[in-house]
Amino acid sequence: MSDTMTIEVNPREETGKNANRRARAAGKIPAVVYGGGKESVAIQIDRKTLIDTMKGHSGENPIFLLKLGDKERHAMIRNMEVDPVSRQVIHIDFQRVMMDQKIRVTVPVEIVGTAFGVKTEGGMLDFVTREVNVECLPGEIPKHIDCDVTDVHVGQHVEAKDLKLPQGVTLLDDPDKVIISLGHGRMETAAEAAAAERTEPEVIKKTKAEE
């Protein structure tokens, strides 16, 4: 399930491009907190503190407990802007969440096991859908959803409704959405190779006189 990370934040007294540039130069990341029926609040986070806090925490949808003075609020990252050259985070959008109210999130799918059709029948696995949309409480967001392919044969597939979701997690996607499919491998046999040779057009070279 999703981890909760506590982090101290500070209000942004100034906003705008120049103010944000100065904040980044001082090792701060400009950010905004919105949602939850309240006004947006401009904040800034110490870059090193954020990196240290996130170390050791996995998952695509971490929950943060943002502490601003004597106030605190749970929030999730909804958008993280990254500089294309330095690859450093330059802005974060946080959305407030209530821990007792369900939210909609996207969760990655992970393949578990080796398919029977790959191991025994020479098939090839096609990972069609790598994430699914679900609804659950913020504290129950799974880090990933397993897709067990152990018993899948060539010609079969796994659909979204076949995934085993944790208790309290509801699928929002089309139940018939294909997650993985297993088809025949493209292994050329000796007979196929010989047939290909026979069907290749013959190249006739002209003599000098004919030219």
Secondary structure, DSSP 8 states (H G I E B T S, - for coil): ---EEEEE-EE-S--SHHHHHHHHHTTEEEEEEEETTEEEEEEEEEHHHHHHHHTT---SS-EEEEEETTEEEEEEEEEEEE-TTT--EEEEEEEE--TTS-EEEEEEEEEES--HHHHTS-EEEEE---EEEEEE-GGG--S-EEEE-TT--TT-EEEGGGS---TT-EE-S-TT-EEEEEEE-----HHHHHHHHHHS-------TTT-
